Amino acid sequence: MKITNIMITGTGSYVPENVVTNQDFARNKFYDLGGNPYDAPHEVIAEKFKAITGIEERRYADNNQVASELGVIAGNLAIEDAGIDRETIDQIIVAQNFGDVRCNTIQTDNVPSLASRIKHGMGIKNPSCVAYDVLFGCPGWIQGIIQATAFIKAGMAKKCLVIATETLSRVIDKNDRDSMIFSDGSGACVVEAVEGDKKEGVIGMEAGTWAEEEVHYLYMGKGNINEADPNVRYIKMFGRKIYEFALTEVPRAMKSCLDKSGVDIHDVKKVLIHQANEKMDREIIKRLFRLYKEREIPEKIMPMNIHKYGNSSVATIPTLLDQIRRGTGHEHHEINKGDLILLASVGAGMNVNAIAYRY
């Protein structure tokens, strides 16, 4: 008897060409939330930032590019990789947080939705292809796959295109040292119902939202310098609180996902975590294994690209997945048929989610 599996049949990503290094940021003047300048030389701040986050450089979109245009590029690559007719796509689900923000403006643009703009940009004419956005913080792309899986299982779709796209460089306060984390990029995948002889693809999911005091851990606030216009808002965060939250809740969600899937932690070949902070991600892995009373962590279980690409929010995981599949930039990592991989993310909301996937 054939089994209907929910499979990722194609991936694509786009990383802008403009490289911004930590040394470039060292020319900025950094202030705390109270408007006070930091005593340490900016070069020292930039070096300490690298030691904590692992980020050496990040990518910014060209001045004439917006998030929806990056999404079109990644989406087209995913369709090409899957080898499908774009007019057979039932849903386009776009994970994003700030809409299209044009260079040198202070206004986000979400009308029409980025999904509608991307559908138009990709030349998809079929009106039965429903296009909509998901605003779920950095875990938005994983949440898009969760939604695609639900619609396919319900018989309301057969093929979905899940895209993540962001231009965070347009919403950062360059006088805030936290701004060094963020970057631009897009990633995408085609999710389909595929008949098979054994259980593959998405085999387990977990998601949650913590919205008590956690809801304010990531927010939009005024610039750090005292003379900043209070009506102009930038992305801000309480980094320590996010760090502590992530170390507690992300491993729990990952374990719950694996347990629901009925698989063993020792079966996991790769863990793809949202690329936000190298130190945090490595600690998350340690705590996940400790939940299973394991101290030994397999080598090369967690590929990372944060060093060169920074934190592009929703786009980090699909970009990482696409690079591994295509063998670009991750020569020491590969995913083989039958491998069990675990995807997990955390971000504004505060939202956490995870997917167990049999490749």
C-alpha positions, 0 to 999 in steps of 0.5 A: 500500500502506497503512503502519501508523504509530504516532501521537499522536492526542490530548493533555491536561495539567493544571497546578495553580493554586497559584503559588509564586514565587521571592520566596516561596522567598526567605523560606526559609533555605538550607543546603548539603549539609554543613549550612552556611548560605549567606552570600548573602542569600536574595533574591540566591540566588533571583535568581541561581537565576532567571538560571541556570534561567530559572524565575520561578515554579512550580505546586504541587498543592492539599493534597488532591490526589495525583499519580494524581488529576492523572493522571486529569485529564490522561488524560481530556483526552487521550481527549476530544481523541483522540475515542476510546472509553476502553474500547478502550484496551489499555494505560495506561502511567503515568510517575511516580517517587514514587507518591502522596504525601499532603500533610504525610506522609513516605511514598510510596504505590505500592500499588496502582500509579498506573496502576491508580488512574488506570484506576479514577479514569477509570472504565475497566472493561475488564480487558483494558486493562493498567495499569502504571507506568514509573519511569525518572526524568524521561524516563519519559513518552518511555519510555512512548511507546517502550514503547507503540510497541513493543507496538503494533508487536508486535501486542499493542496498538492504543491506549495511553494514556501519562500522566505525573504528579508532585507533587514539592512533596511530596518537596523539602527547602525548606532546599535551594536546588535545591528551587526547581526542582521543581513539580507537574503531569501530561500525557498522550497517546493513542498509536494505530496509524493506517493511512496512505499515508506514514511519519508519527508515531514514526519513530525512537527512542533510549534509554540508561542510565548507571549507574556513578557517574552512578547517584548524580547524583540520589538521596534524602537527608536534609535539609540542616539539621544537625538534620534527621531522617536517616530522612526523605529528600528528592530531592537532586542533584549539579547540576553533574554532571548539567549536564555529563552532559546536555550530553554525552549528550543531544545524542548521543542526539538525533543518534543518533535523527535518524540512525536515522530517516534525516532531516536536522537541517535538517528539524527544526521543533521540539525539545521538551526536558525543562524542567529548566534553561533554560541547560542546554537552550539549550546542548544545542541548540547542541551538537546542531547542532555535532554536525552542524557547524552553527553557525546555530540556527533561531529559535523551534525550542525552545519553553519553559514552564519560566519559569512552570511549573518542572520537573515531571519526567515531566510537562514534555514532554507538558504543553509538547506539549499547550499548543502543540497547543491554542495555550495559552501559546505564541502564538509556537509551532505544530506543523503537519501534516508537521512533524518534531519531536524530543523528548528528556529526561534524568533519574535513572538516569541515563537519556536518551532521544529520539523523532523524530516526524513530525506 
